Amino acid sequence: MELGIILLVIVVVLVVVGVLLYNGLVTKRNRVDEAVGQIEVQLKRRHDLIPNLIAAVKDYMGFEQDVLTRVTEARANAVAAGAQGTVTQQQVAAENALTGALRSLFAVVENYPVLKANENVLALQEQLTTTENQISFSRQHYNATVNEYNTTIQTIPSVLIAGPLGFIKRAFFDAEPEADQVPVVSLR
C-alpha cells in the first residue's frame, strides 16, 4: 500500500513536470511565431512603400534604370521568399538583397538635386528609413526570442520532450553582410 502511494506521487509529479515543460515550450514557440509576425508586418510595409518610391523617382532617373530594375527585382524576390510564413535563409538573403538595392537607390537619389528637394521622395525616404528601423528592432526581438526558445529545447529537462513532441530549432534572422562593414569617416 505504501509503495503504491509513493509510485502514485512520483507519477503525478512527473505528469505535472511534463505538463509544465510542455506548456513552457508552447509559450516560447508562440513568442517566436509572434516575433515572426512582427517582422512580416514591417517587411510588408516596406514592400508596399517601394513601388511608390520607384514611381516618384522614375521620371527623374532615366539614365539609372539599372538601379530601379535591381530594386524592383529585389522586392519581387523578397515578397516571394516571405510567402512561406516562417523565416528561412532564402527569405533572409532576399531581404538583405533588397536592403542593399535600396541603399543603392538612395545613393543615386543623392546625385539628383531635384529628387533631394522633392517632398514626395523625401516623405517616402523618411517612411522607408523609419520602417527599416522598425525592421531592425523586430529582428532583434525575433532573434532574442529564438535564442531563448532554442536554448530551452536544447537543455535538460526540456530536451527530453521537445524532440519527440515536434519542437524544432528555429533559424536566426541574420543581419545583411553590409552591417559588418564599419564606415570610414574622413574629417579632411
VOBA-1610 file (N, C-alpha, C; in pm, whole numbers, padded with zeros to 5 digits, always signed):
BEGIN
Met+00083-00120+00000Met+00000+00000+00000Met+00087+00126+00000Glu+00187+00128+00089Glu+00276+00242+00098Glu+00354+00261-00032Leu+00400+00154-00094Leu+00472+00159-00220Leu+00383+00212-00332Gly+00257+00175-00330Gly+00160+00223-00430Gly+00141+00373-00420Ile+00133+00425-00299Ile+00117+00570-00280Ile+00241+00643-00328Ile+00358+00590-00297Ile+00484+00653-00341Ile+00491+00655-00493Leu+00458+00543-00559Leu+00458+00537-00705Leu+00356+00635-00764Leu+00239+00644-00702Leu+00137+00736-00749Leu+00186+00881-00738Val+00250+00916-00627Val+00303+01051-00608Val+00411+01080-00713Ile+00497+00984-00739Ile+00603+01002-00840Ile+00542+01023-00978Val+00442+00942-01013Val+00376+00954-01142Val+00309+01092-01155Val+00239+01134-01048Val+00172+01264-01051Val+00274+01377-01067Val+00385+01370-00994Val+00490+01472-01005Val+00547+01475-01146Leu+00575+01358-01204Leu+00627+01352-01341Leu+00528+01408-01442Val+00401+01379-01425Val+00299+01432-01515Val+00292+01584-01502Val+00292+01635-01380Val+00287+01781-01359Val+00409+01848-01420Val+00528+01792-01397Val+00650+01848-01455Val+00644+01843-01607Gly+00596+01732-01663Gly+00582+01720-01808Gly+00487+01823-01865Val+00375+01844-01799Val+00277+01943-01845Val+00337+02083-01837Leu+00406+02115-01729Leu+00468+02246-01715Leu+00576+02269-01822Leu+00658+02168-01847Leu+00759+02180-01951Leu+00695+02199-02088Tyr+00594+02120-02118Tyr+00526+02131-02246Tyr+00464+02270-02263Asn+00394+02317-02161Asn+00332+02450-02168Asn+00437+02560-02186Gly+00551+02546-02121Gly+00659+02643-02138Gly+00713+02643-02280Leu+00728+02524-02338Leu+00774+02513-02477Leu+00674+02575-02574Val+00548+02549-02553Val+00444+02605-02640Val+00445+02757-02628Thr+00458+02809-02508Thr+00461+02954-02488Thr+00579+03016-02563Lys+00695+02955-02553Lys+00814+03009-02621Lys+00801+02997-02773Arg+00745+02887-02821Arg+00725+02872-02965Arg+00626+02977-03016Asn+00523+03005-02939Asn+00426+03107-02978Asn+00488+03246-02978Arg+00580+03272-02885Arg+00651+03401-02884Arg+00736+03417-03010Val+00800+03309-03053Val+00879+03313-03176Val+00787+03341-03295Asp+00673+03272-03300Asp+00578+03294-03409Asp+00526+03437-03409Glu+00502+03492-03291Glu+00456+03631-03280Glu+00564+03727-03328Ala+00689+03697-03297Ala+00801+03781-03342Ala+00815+03775-03494Val+00793+03658-03552Val+00793+03646-03699Val+00684+03734-03757Gly+00568+03734-03694Gly+00457+03817-03740Gly+00492+03965-03738Gln+00564+04008-03635Gln+00605+04149-03627Gln+00699+04185-03742Ile+00792+04095-03771Ile+00884+04120-03883Ile+00806+04126-04013Glu+00713+04032-04033Glu+00636+04027-04157Glu+00554+04154-04178Val+00500+04210-04072Val+00423+04334-04084Val+00514+04446-04135Gln+00633+04457-04077Gln+00726+04563-04118Gln+00778+04538-04260Leu+00806+04414-04294Leu+00853+04384-04429Leu+00744+04413-04533Lys+00620+04380-04500Lys+00510+04411-04592Lys+00497+04561-04610Arg+00512+04635-04503Arg+00507+04782-04513Arg+00617+04831-04608Arg+00738+04776-04591Arg+00848+04817-04679Arg+00818+04777-04823His+00769+04656-04843His+00737+04610-04979His+00631+04699-05042Asp+00536+04748-04963Asp+00430+04833-05015Asp+00480+04975-05047Leu+00580+05023-04974Leu+00632+05158-04997Leu+00721+05167-05121Ile+00788+05060-05154Ile+00886+05063-05262Ile+00827+05100-05397Pro+00714+05043-05440Pro+00659+05086-05570Pro+00628+05236-05573Asn+00584+05292-05461Asn+00557+05436-05455Asn+00685+05516-05473Leu+00792+05470-05409Leu+00920+05539-05422Leu+00970+05531-05566Ile+00962+05414-05624Ile+01008+05397-05763Ile+00927+05486-05857Ala+00796+05492-05837Ala+00713+05578-05921Ala+00751+05725-05905Ala+00788+05765-05783Ala+00822+05905-05757Ala+00955+05944-05821Val+01049+05850-05832Val+01182+05885-05885Val+01201+05846-06031Lys+01113+05764-06084Lys+01131+05705-06217Lys+01151+05810-06327Asp+01069+05913-06328Asp+01077+06013-06434Asp+01208+06091-06430Tyr+01263+06108-06313Tyr+01386+06187-06299Tyr+01512+06105-06324Met+01501+05974-06312Met+01619+05887-06318Met+01621+05805-06446Gly+01604+05868-06559Gly+01601+05798-06686Gly+01726+05718-06715Phe+01842+05769-06672Phe+01967+05701-06700Phe+02003+05598-06594Glu+01922+05585-06492Glu+01952+05495-06382Glu+01854+05378-06376Gln+01809+05334-06491Gln+01712+05226-06496Gln+01764+05097-06433Asp+01894+05075-06439Asp+01954+04956-06379Asp+01927+04950-06229Val+01941+05063-06163Val+01916+05070-06018Val+01769+05042-05988Leu+01681+05103-06064Leu+01538+05082-06043Leu+01499+04936-06070Thr+01559+04878-06173Thr+01532+04738-06205Thr+01580+04647-06092Arg+01699+04675-06038Arg+01750+04593-05927Arg+01660+04602-05805Val+01611+04722-05774Val+01521+04738-05659Val+01391+04663-05683Thr+01335+04676-05803Thr+01210+04608-05836Thr+01225+04456-05828Glu+01335+04404-05884Glu+01359+04259-05880Glu+01384+04211-05738Ala+01460+04289-05661Ala+01488+04251-05522Ala+01359+04249-05441Arg+01271+04346-05465Arg+01142+04348-05396Arg+01060+04225-05432Ala+01054+04192-05561Ala+00977+04074-05605Ala+01032+03947-05541Asn+01164+03934-05536Asn+01226+03817-05474Asn+01196+03811-05325Ala+01199+03926-05259Ala+01172+03930-05115Ala+01027+03894-05085Val+00935+03945-05166Val+00794+03912-05147Val+00771+03762-05167Ala+00832+03707-05271Ala+00816+03563-05297Ala+00878+03479-05187Ala+00995+03518-05138Ala+01062+03441-05034Ala+00988+03448-04901Gly+00919+03557-04876Gly+00848+03574-04750Gly+00712+03508-04745Ala+00669+03449-04855Ala+00535+03391-04863Ala+00519+03263-04782Gln+00630+03207-04732Gln+00620+03079-04662Gln+00569+03092-04518Gly+00581+03211-04457Gly+00529+03229-04322Gly+00627+03196-04211Thr+00743+03143-04246Thr+00848+03118-04147Thr+00976+03181-04200Val+01066+03210-04109Val+01193+03270-04150Val+01282+03160-04207Thr+01321+03179-04334Thr+01412+03085-04399Thr+01537+03160-04441Gln+01642+03086-04469Gln+01765+03150-04516Gln+01741+03220-04649Gln+01652+03165-04731Gln+01618+03228-04859Gln+01553+03364-04835Gln+01463+03372-04738Gln+01397+03499-04709Gln+01499+03600-04654Val+01585+03555-04564Val+01687+03644-04508Val+01775+03700-04619Ala+01819+03613-04711Ala+01904+03657-04821Ala+01829+03755-04913Ala+01703+03726-04942Ala+01624+03814-05030Ala+01602+03950-04965Glu+01572+03953-04836Glu+01550+04080-04768Glu+01680+04160-04758Asn+01791+04090-04736Asn+01920+04159-04731Asn+01957+04216-04868Ala+01924+04142-04975Ala+01949+04194-05110Ala+01863+04317-05137Leu+01740+04316-05089Leu+01653+04431-05104Leu+01707+04552-05028Thr+01757+04529-04910Thr+01817+04638-04833Thr+01935+04698-04908Gly+02019+04615-04967Gly+02132+04664-05045Gly+02087+04742-05168Ala+01983+04694-05235Ala+01932+04763-05354Ala+01873+04899-05315Leu+01805+04905-05201Leu+01751+05033-05155Leu+01863+05131-05121Arg+01970+05081-05062Arg+02085+05167-05032Arg+02142+05225-05161Ser+02151+05142-05264Ser+02200+05190-05394Ser+02108+05298-05450Leu+01977+05276-05439Leu+01881+05373-05488Leu+01896+05506-05413Phe+01906+05500-05282Phe+01921+05623-05204Phe+02051+05695-05238Ala+02156+05620-05266Ala+02283+05683-05304Ala+02268+05755-05438Val+02196+05694-05531Val+02176+05756-05662Val+02086+05879-05648Val+01984+05872-05563Val+01894+05985-05542Val+01973+06107-05495Glu+02077+06084-05418Glu+02160+06195-05369Glu+02223+06274-05484Asn+02241+06213-05601Asn+02302+06280-05716Asn+02203+06366-05795Tyr+02077+06364-05758Tyr+01975+06439-05829Tyr+01915+06546-05737Pro+01959+06670-05751Pro+01908+06778-05664Pro+01755+06792-05668Val+01696+06769-05785Val+01551+06781-05797Val+01484+06676-05708Leu+01538+06554-05704Leu+01481+06448-05621Leu+01503+06476-05473Lys+01621+06528-05440Lys+01651+06558-05300Lys+01555+06664-05245Ala+01503+06749-05333Ala+01411+06854-05290Ala+01264+06815-05305Asn+01237+06703-05370Asn+01101+06658-05393Asn+01039+06609-05262Glu+00927+06671-05223Glu+00864+06636-05096Glu+00813+06493-05093Asn+00761+06445-05206Asn+00716+06306-05214Asn+00830+06209-05187Val+00942+06232-05254Val+01058+06145-05238Val+01110+06152-05095Leu+01118+06272-05041Leu+01165+06289-04903Leu+01073+06217-04804Ala+00944+06230-04823Ala+00848+06163-04734Ala+00861+06011-04744Leu+00874+05960-04866Leu+00888+05815-04885Leu+01020+05766-04827Gln+01127+05844-04845Gln+01256+05805-04786Gln+01245+05800-04635Glu+01177+05897-04577Glu+01161+05901-04431Glu+01079+05780-04383Gln+00972+05749-04455Gln+00890+05634-04418Gln+00971+05504-04430Leu+01050+05493-04537Leu+01132+05372-04553Leu+01240+05364-04445Thr+01299+05477-04410Thr+01400+05477-04305Thr+01338+05436-04172Thr+01220+05489-04141Thr+01150+05452-04018Thr+01116+05303-04020Thr+01070+05255-04135Thr+01037+05114-04148Thr+01161+05027-04132Glu+01274+05068-04189Glu+01399+04993-04174Glu+01438+04983-04026Asn+01420+05093-03952Asn+01450+05090-03809Asn+01357+04994-03736Gln+01229+04995-03772Gln+01135+04904-03709Gln+01166+04759-03745Ile+01211+04735-03868Ile+01252+04600-03908Ile+01371+04557-03823Ser+01465+04647-03803Ser+01583+04615-03722Ser+01543+04578-03580Phe+01454+04656-03520Phe+01409+04625-03384Phe+01332+04494-03381Ser+01250+04469-03483Ser+01175+04344-03489Ser+01268+04224-03504Arg+01375+04241-03583Arg+01474+04134-03598Arg+01543+04107-03465Gln+01577+04211-03393Gln+01642+04193-03263Gln+01550+04117-03168His+01422+04157-03165His+01325+04088-03079His+01310+03942-03121Tyr+01299+03920-03251Tyr+01286+03784-03303Tyr+01407+03699-03262Asn+01526+03752-03287Asn+01647+03675-03255Asn+01658+03646-03105Ala+01615+03740-03022Ala+01617+03715-02877Ala+01520+03604-02838Thr+01400+03606-02898Thr+01303+03502-02864Thr+01346+03366-02923Val+01407+03367-03040Val+01458+03243-03098Val+01569+03186-03012Asn+01657+03273-02965Asn+01766+03227-02878Asn+01710+03163-02751Glu+01612+03226-02690Glu+01551+03170-02569Glu+01483+03037-02598Tyr+01410+03031-02708Tyr+01340+02909-02748Tyr+01439+02796-02777Asn+01540+02825-02861Asn+01638+02724-02898Asn+01713+02673-02775Thr+01749+02763-02685Thr+01819+02722-02563Thr+01731+02630-02480Thr+01604+02664-02471Thr+01512+02582-02392Thr+01497+02442-02450Ile+01480+02432-02583Ile+01458+02298-02639Ile+01585+02214-02643Gln+01701+02277-02619Gln+01827+02204-02625Gln+01885+02173-02487Thr+01817+02214-02382Thr+01869+02191-02247Thr+01780+02094-02171Ile+01841+02030-02075Ile+01770+01933-01990Ile+01689+02013-01888Pro+01569+01978-01860Pro+01494+01857-01896Pro+01409+01872-02021Ser+01398+01993-02075Ser+01308+02015-02189Ser+01346+01933-02311Val+01475+01910-02330Val+01520+01835-02447Val+01459+01695-02451Leu+01423+01643-02335Leu+01365+01508-02328Leu+01227+01500-02391Ile+01155+01613-02391Ile+01021+01609-02451Ile+01011+01695-02578Ala+01104+01788-02597Ala+01096+01879-02712Ala+01103+01805-02845Gly+01204+01723-02862Gly+01221+01649-02988Gly+01105+01558-03020Pro+01070+01470-02928Pro+00959+01378-02956Pro+00825+01448-02982Leu+00808+01568-02928Leu+00681+01638-02947Leu+00685+01740-03062Gly+00794+01737-03141Gly+00799+01818-03263Gly+00848+01961-03247Phe+00912+01993-03138Phe+00969+02127-03122Phe+01107+02127-03188Ile+01120+02204-03296Ile+01244+02205-03372Ile+01315+02340-03359Lys+01444+02336-03381Lys+01526+02457-03372Lys+01484+02556-03479Arg+01482+02684-03444Arg+01446+02791-03537Arg+01571+02865-03582Ala+01566+02921-03702Ala+01679+02995-03758Ala+01674+03140-03713Phe+01792+03200-03700Phe+01802+03342-03668Phe+01783+03424-03794Phe+01743+03549-03778Phe+01731+03642-03889Phe+01860+03724-03889Asp+01958+03679-03967Asp+02090+03742-03967Asp+02087+03877-04034Ala+02178+03963-03990Ala+02191+04096-04049Ala+02249+04084-04189Glu+02224+04187-04268Glu+02281+04189-04402Glu+02433+04200-04393Pro+02506+04144-04489Pro+02652+04145-04484Pro+02712+04285-04471Glu+02645+04387-04529Glu+02697+04522-04521Glu+02701+04574-04377Ala+02621+04515-04288Ala+02617+04561-04150Ala+02749+04535-04078Asp+02828+04441-04130Asp+02958+04411-04069Asp+03065+04513-04108Gln+03039+04592-04211Gln+03138+04687-04257Gln+03126+04816-04178Val+03242+04860-04126Val+03246+04983-04049Val+03267+05099-04146Pro+03181+05202-04141Pro+03200+05313-04232Pro+03328+05391-04201Val+03392+05439-04305Val+03513+05518-04288Val+03473+05665-04287Val+03519+05735-04186Val+03487+05878-04173Val+03615+05957-04191Ser+03612+06051-04283Ser+03727+06136-04307Ser+03692+06279-04266Leu+03773+06338-04182Leu+03746+06473-04134Leu+03824+06577-04211Arg+03884+06543-04322Arg+03960+06638-04404Arg+03873+06716-04494
//
